[in-house]
Amino acid sequence: GLGNYTSINGAIHGAIDGDTIFVFHDSSPYYEHVNINKKISLIGENKETTIIDGQNTSDVVHISSDNVNLSGFTITKSGDLPFPNYDDAGVEIAANFCNVSENLIISNGDYGVLIGSYIVDGWHDNQISNNVINYNYYGVYIFLSNANIIQNNTICFNRYDGVYLLGSPCSSNRIIDNDISFNKINGIEVEDGSNNIIQGNIVNSNNDSGININWYTNGNKIINNHIKWNHLSGIFLF
């Protein structure tokens, strides 16, 4: 019928700024690489059963427009490019003022969520909240981007760091009230980033350090976190 599409990308192509696209789970899994290039809300019917599967290639969801809302999906099986070329994510945000919430972002090759890139830097004011971000290589990776919020997520069992902030500027980001545990290397790592806030997190049982602050970092605040049972250090300053 009118307004119905056979693919998510088809619905995005037919949308205009301000639209909401609701994705039913009946046709799940959706084997697509979803490109959101309009100011829309993309909402899945049920995050457990509305699945976007990248089939182990490229980004699963790539957001290139400001003011996008993404929620209600399982997002899985991005590409897995080898170092130093890895750049595939479950969700890549190349925009500002976006909200990614209430998703299962699991089993992606390079990143669960990626904000920023080596090509363009400076994405800001995005919020990643209330997601499960497990079994990726990096859980959340923020590169040369500022004033983003990572809040109330479960970020566990990733094969490298749970949350990694890299580069100058990479400042004024807030990592708040997350469970960041059982990651293969560090729970949270800040490298060459300043004035970030790490507050109210559970950071337990990571294989290296709970929180690793290194290289040219200044003014970061570590406040009221629960940090224990990490293999190397609770908090490591280098």
Phi, psi and chi 1 to 4 in degrees:
 res  aa     phi    psi   chi1   chi2   chi3   chi4
   1 GLY       -  176.5      -      -      -      -
   2 LEU   -59.5  136.5  -69.1  174.4      -      -
   3 GLY    84.2   -1.4      -      -      -      -
   4 ASN  -104.0  145.5  -71.9  -33.1      -      -
   5 TYR  -134.8  159.5  -66.1   82.3      -      -
   6 THR   -93.6   -4.9   57.3      -      -      -
   7 SER  -145.0  158.5   70.1      -      -      -
   8 ILE   -67.2  -44.4  -61.0  172.5      -      -
   9 ASN   -62.7  -34.5  -78.7  -42.8      -      -
  10 GLY   -62.4  -39.9      -      -      -      -
  11 ALA   -66.6  -40.0      -      -      -      -
  12 ILE   -63.9  -40.8  -65.9  170.2      -      -
  13 HIS   -60.1  -35.7 -179.4   74.5      -      -
  14 GLY   -86.1   -2.5      -      -      -      -
  15 ALA   -90.5  165.4      -      -      -      -
  16 ILE  -124.7  164.3   60.3  173.3      -      -
  17 ASP   -52.9  134.9  -73.5   -9.7      -      -
  18 GLY    95.8  -10.8      -      -      -      -
  19 ASP   -73.4  156.8  -80.8   -6.6      -      -
  20 THR  -113.4  128.4  -65.1      -      -      -
  21 ILE  -106.7  122.2  -63.2  171.8      -      -
  22 PHE  -104.6  125.7 -174.9   82.1      -      -
  23 VAL  -107.5  116.3 -178.7      -      -      -
  24 PHE   -73.8  152.9  -67.0  101.5      -      -
  25 HIS   -89.1   -3.9   64.9 -173.3      -      -
  26 ASP   -59.6  -35.9  -65.2   -3.7      -      -
  27 SER   -96.5    8.5  -61.9      -      -      -
  28 SER   -70.2  147.1  178.4      -      -      -
  29 PRO   -79.3  147.6   27.7  -33.2      -      -
  30 TYR   -92.7  112.4  -66.7   86.0      -      -
  31 TYR   -89.4   83.6  -65.5  107.4      -      -
  32 GLU  -142.6  160.1  -60.1 -173.1   52.8      -
  33 HIS  -109.2  103.9  -60.5  103.7      -      -
  34 VAL   -84.8  126.0  174.9      -      -      -
  35 ASN  -113.5  110.2 -177.9   22.1      -      -
  36 ILE   -99.2  103.7  -54.2  177.2      -      -
  37 ASN  -118.4   21.2   55.1    7.5      -      -
  38 LYS  -136.3  158.9  -61.0  173.1 -178.4  178.4
  39 LYS   -80.1   82.7  -62.2  177.1 -178.3  179.8
  40 ILE  -130.7  169.0   61.2  171.1      -      -
  41 SER  -108.4  126.9  -65.5      -      -      -
  42 LEU  -112.9  112.2 -174.9   65.2      -      -
  43 ILE  -121.6  124.9  -49.4  -61.7      -      -
  44 GLY   -88.3  152.5      -      -      -      -
  45 GLU   -66.4  -40.0 -178.2  173.6    4.5      -
  46 ASN  -155.1  121.8 -176.6  -44.2      -      -
  47 LYS   -64.0  -22.9   67.0 -178.7  178.4 -178.1
  48 GLU   -76.9  -28.1  -56.6  -81.0   -8.3      -
  49 THR  -123.8   -6.8   56.3      -      -      -
  50 THR   -99.9   97.4  -48.1      -      -      -
  51 ILE  -110.0  130.7  -58.4  165.8      -      -
  52 ILE  -109.5  118.9  -52.1  174.4      -      -
  53 ASP  -114.5  116.0 -173.3  -33.2      -      -
  54 GLY   -82.3   -1.6      -      -      -      -
  55 GLN    53.9   36.3  -64.1 -176.5  -72.2      -
  56 ASN    66.0   28.9  -59.5  -51.2      -      -
  57 THR  -137.3  142.1   60.9      -      -      -
  58 SER    58.4 -171.3 -167.7      -      -      -
  59 ASP   -72.4  145.1  -64.0  -28.2      -      -
  60 VAL   -79.6  -49.7 -176.5      -      -      -
  61 VAL  -126.0  124.6  178.1      -      -      -
  62 HIS  -117.1  121.4 -175.7   91.3      -      -
  63 ILE  -106.2  118.3  -60.3  172.7      -      -
  64 SER  -123.0   10.9   57.1      -      -      -
  65 SER  -120.5  145.0  173.7      -      -      -
  66 ASP   -67.0  160.4  -65.9  -10.2      -      -
  67 ASN    60.0   45.9  -59.9  108.5      -      -
  68 VAL  -102.3  140.1  166.0      -      -      -
  69 ASN  -112.9  130.8  -64.2  -53.3      -      -
  70 LEU  -131.4  119.6  173.7   69.0      -      -
  71 SER  -157.1  156.3   65.8      -      -      -
  72 GLY    89.0   25.3      -      -      -      -
  73 PHE  -126.9  155.5  -65.6   92.8      -      -
  74 THR   -93.3  125.1  -68.0      -      -      -
  75 ILE  -121.1  115.7  -62.0  168.6      -      -
  76 THR  -146.9  156.9 -171.2      -      -      -
  77 LYS    67.0   54.9  -64.5 -175.6 -178.6  178.1
  78 SER   -71.6  177.7   79.0      -      -      -
  79 GLY   -67.6  168.9      -      -      -      -
  80 ASP  -138.0   68.3 -173.2    7.6      -      -
  81 LEU   -72.5  143.2  -65.5  173.5      -      -
  82 PRO   -76.0  155.4   27.9  -34.6      -      -
  83 PHE   -59.0  139.7 -179.6   84.4      -      -
  84 PRO   -96.0   13.9   36.3  -35.9      -      -
  85 ASN   -92.5   -3.1  -61.2  -49.4      -      -
  86 TYR   -62.2  131.2   52.5   74.5      -      -
  87 ASP  -156.7   18.7 -164.2   28.2      -      -
  88 ASP  -101.3  140.8  -69.2  -21.7      -      -
  89 ALA  -139.2  155.6      -      -      -      -
  90 GLY   -60.7  -50.2      -      -      -      -
  91 VAL  -131.2  118.7  179.6      -      -      -
  92 GLU  -108.2  127.8 -179.7  171.7   -6.0      -
  93 ILE  -108.4  115.3  -60.0  173.9      -      -
  94 ALA  -119.6   60.7      -      -      -      -
  95 ALA  -167.4 -176.1      -      -      -      -
  96 ASN  -126.8  156.5  -50.2  -58.9      -      -
  97 PHE    59.5   36.9  -56.7  106.5      -      -
  98 CYS  -100.2  154.3  -64.2      -      -      -
  99 ASN  -127.8  117.3 -179.4   27.4      -      -
 100 VAL  -114.5  112.9  176.2      -      -      -
 101 SER  -145.7  152.2   61.9      -      -      -
 102 GLU    59.4   43.2  -59.3  -70.5  -12.7      -
 103 ASN  -119.4  160.3  -59.7  -75.1      -      -
 104 LEU  -103.5  109.6  -56.8  179.0      -      -
 105 ILE  -111.7   95.1  -56.8  172.3      -      -
 106 ILE  -134.6  147.6   56.5  174.1      -      -
 107 SER    57.5   47.7  -60.3      -      -      -
 108 ASN  -100.9  151.8  -68.1  -73.6      -      -
 109 GLY   -70.3  -49.6      -      -      -      -
 110 ASP  -104.6  -59.0  -68.7  -24.7      -      -
 111 TYR  -131.8  144.0  -50.6  101.8      -      -
 112 GLY   -69.9  -59.0      -      -      -      -
 113 VAL  -127.7  131.5  177.5      -      -      -
 114 LEU  -122.8  126.2  171.5   62.7      -      -
 115 ILE  -120.8  117.6  -57.5  173.1      -      -
 116 GLY   100.7  163.5      -      -      -      -
 117 SER  -158.0  172.8   72.8      -      -      -
 118 TYR   -72.8  -15.5  -71.5   95.8      -      -
 119 ILE   -88.9  -48.9  -60.2  171.8      -      -
 120 VAL  -130.7  131.3  177.7      -      -      -
 121 ASP  -117.3  172.0   59.8   71.0      -      -
 122 GLY    99.1   15.1      -      -      -      -
 123 TRP   -68.3  144.2  -54.9  121.5      -      -
 124 HIS  -149.6  161.1   58.4   83.5      -      -
 125 ASP    60.0   37.5  -67.9  -74.1      -      -
 126 ASN   -96.9  151.9  -61.0  -70.2      -      -
 127 GLN  -125.7  128.3 -178.5  157.9  -16.9      -
 128 ILE  -115.3  110.3  -48.7  -60.3      -      -
 129 SER  -143.2  144.2   60.6      -      -      -
 130 ASN    58.8   34.0  -61.2  -58.7      -      -
 131 ASN  -104.6  159.6  -57.1  -79.0      -      -
 132 VAL  -102.8  119.5  173.6      -      -      -
 133 ILE  -125.1   83.9  -53.6  173.3      -      -
 134 ASN  -125.1  153.6  -67.9   -4.5      -      -
 135 TYR    62.6   30.3  -60.0  106.6      -      -
 136 ASN   -98.9 -177.5  -50.6  -74.7      -      -
 137 TYR   -75.9  -70.2 -168.9   67.6      -      -
 138 TYR   -93.7  145.5  -72.0   94.1      -      -
 139 GLY   -74.5  -69.3      -      -      -      -
 140 VAL  -125.3  129.0  178.1      -      -      -
 141 TYR  -124.8  118.8 -167.9  108.6      -      -
 142 ILE  -114.9  121.1  -61.0  177.0      -      -
 143 PHE  -122.9  118.5 -178.0   64.3      -      -
 144 LEU    53.2   39.1  -63.4  173.9      -      -
 145 SER  -134.7  152.0  -63.9      -      -      -
 146 ASN  -127.2  153.4  -54.2  -47.0      -      -
 147 ALA    60.6   31.2      -      -      -      -
 148 ASN   -91.6  154.0  -59.1  -75.5      -      -
 149 ILE  -119.3  125.7  -61.0  173.7      -      -
 150 ILE  -114.0  108.3  -48.9  -59.4      -      -
 151 GLN  -142.0  135.7 -173.4  168.3   18.1      -
 152 ASN    60.2   32.9  -70.5  -31.1      -      -
 153 ASN  -100.3  157.7  -58.0  -78.3      -      -
 154 THR  -101.9  117.1  -62.1      -      -      -
 155 ILE  -127.8   89.6  -54.1  172.7      -      -
 156 CYS  -135.7  158.5  -61.0      -      -      -
 157 PHE    61.0   26.4  -56.7  107.0      -      -
 158 ASN   -82.1  153.4  -63.6  -73.3      -      -
 159 ARG   -82.9   -7.8  -59.0 -169.7  -54.6  -80.5
 160 TYR  -131.4 -121.6 -155.2   85.2      -      -
 161 ASP   -84.6  151.4  -70.8  -13.7      -      -
 162 GLY   -69.4  -54.3      -      -      -      -
 163 VAL  -131.1  130.2  177.8      -      -      -
 164 TYR  -130.0  121.4 -171.5   26.1      -      -
 165 LEU  -110.0  126.7  -83.8   57.6      -      -
 166 LEU  -136.0  133.8  173.9   63.8      -      -
 167 GLY   106.7  160.9      -      -      -      -
 168 SER  -123.1  114.2  179.5      -      -      -
 169 PRO   -85.6  138.2   30.5  -33.4      -      -
 170 CYS  -145.0   80.5 -169.8      -      -      -
 171 SER  -132.9  161.6   66.4      -      -      -
 172 SER    60.7   23.0  -58.1      -      -      -
 173 ASN   -81.5  151.2  -62.6  -72.6      -      -
 174 ARG  -124.5  122.1  -60.2  171.4   66.4 -170.7
 175 ILE  -111.2  104.5  -55.6  169.1      -      -
 176 ILE  -132.6  128.6  -54.3  171.1      -      -
 177 ASP    60.2   36.4  -62.9  -28.2      -      -
 178 ASN  -100.3  160.1  -56.7  -81.3      -      -
 179 ASP  -102.1  109.1 -177.1   -4.3      -      -
 180 ILE  -121.8   87.0  -54.4  173.0      -      -
 181 SER  -137.3  159.0  -57.5      -      -      -
 182 PHE    60.8   30.8  -60.8  102.0      -      -
 183 ASN   -88.2  154.0  -64.2  -73.1      -      -
 184 LYS   -70.0  -32.5 -172.5   69.9  173.2  177.7
 185 ILE  -113.7 -103.7  -52.7  -64.1      -      -
 186 ASN   -99.1  152.5  -58.0  -64.5      -      -
 187 GLY   -68.4  -57.5      -      -      -      -
 188 ILE  -130.9  132.1  -59.8  167.7      -      -
 189 GLU  -129.0  131.6 -177.6  170.1   -0.1      -
 190 VAL  -119.5  118.6 -180.0      -      -      -
 191 GLU  -123.2  116.0 -178.0  174.0  -19.3      -
 192 ASP    62.2   34.2 -161.2   17.1      -      -
 193 GLY  -126.7  149.9      -      -      -      -
 194 SER  -131.7  155.4  -58.9      -      -      -
 195 ASN    58.7   33.4  -59.9  -49.2      -      -
 196 ASN   -92.5  154.9  -59.1  -73.8      -      -
 197 ILE  -116.8  126.6  -64.3  174.8      -      -
 198 ILE  -118.1  107.1  -59.6  169.2      -      -
 199 GLN  -142.5  134.7 -177.3  171.1    5.1      -
 200 GLY    70.7   20.8      -      -      -      -
 201 ASN   -92.2  154.5  -58.5  -78.0      -      -
 202 ILE   -95.0  119.2  -62.5  170.0      -      -
 203 VAL  -129.8   84.7 -170.9      -      -      -
 204 ASN  -122.5  147.9  -67.0  -11.8      -      -
 205 SER    58.9   34.1  -58.8      -      -      -
 206 ASN   -84.0  152.8  -63.3  -75.0      -      -
 207 ASN   -77.8  -19.1 -157.6   47.6      -      -
 208 ASP  -115.0 -105.9 -156.4  -29.3      -      -
 209 SER  -104.7  151.7  -64.6      -      -      -
 210 GLY   -65.4  -56.0      -      -      -      -
 211 ILE  -129.2  125.6  -61.7  173.8      -      -
 212 ASN  -119.7  114.6 -174.0  -27.9      -      -
 213 ILE  -112.3  118.5  -50.6  -67.6      -      -
 214 ASN  -145.6  166.1   64.8   73.1      -      -
 215 TRP    60.4 -140.9  -62.5  110.2      -      -
 216 TYR   -87.7   74.7  -58.2  100.5      -      -
 217 THR  -115.4  140.6   56.1      -      -      -
 218 ASN  -142.8  143.0  -60.0  -78.3      -      -
 219 GLY    71.8   14.6      -      -      -      -
 220 ASN   -76.0  144.6  -63.1  -71.4      -      -
 221 LYS  -117.1  129.8  -64.5 -177.9  179.4  179.9
 222 ILE  -117.3  109.9  -58.1  171.8      -      -
 223 ILE  -131.9  125.9  -52.5  165.8      -      -
 224 ASN    55.3   41.0  -69.0  -22.2      -      -
 225 ASN   -95.6  158.2  -60.6  -81.0      -      -
 226 HIS  -106.8  106.4 -175.8  -75.6      -      -
 227 ILE  -126.6  111.4  -54.3  168.9      -      -
 228 LYS  -156.0  162.7   67.8  176.8 -176.1  179.6
 229 TRP    62.8   20.6  -63.5  -30.7      -      -
 230 ASN   -79.5  145.1  -62.6  -74.9      -      -
 231 HIS   -69.2  -43.3 -176.0   71.4      -      -
 232 LEU   -96.5  -59.2  178.1   61.0      -      -
 233 SER  -144.7  153.2  -54.0      -      -      -
 234 GLY   -72.9  -59.0      -      -      -      -
 235 ILE  -127.4  126.1  -61.3  172.3      -      -
 236 PHE  -121.2  120.2 -175.9   81.6      -      -
 237 LEU  -110.7  125.1  -53.2  179.0      -      -
 238 PHE  -128.9      -  177.6   73.9      -      -
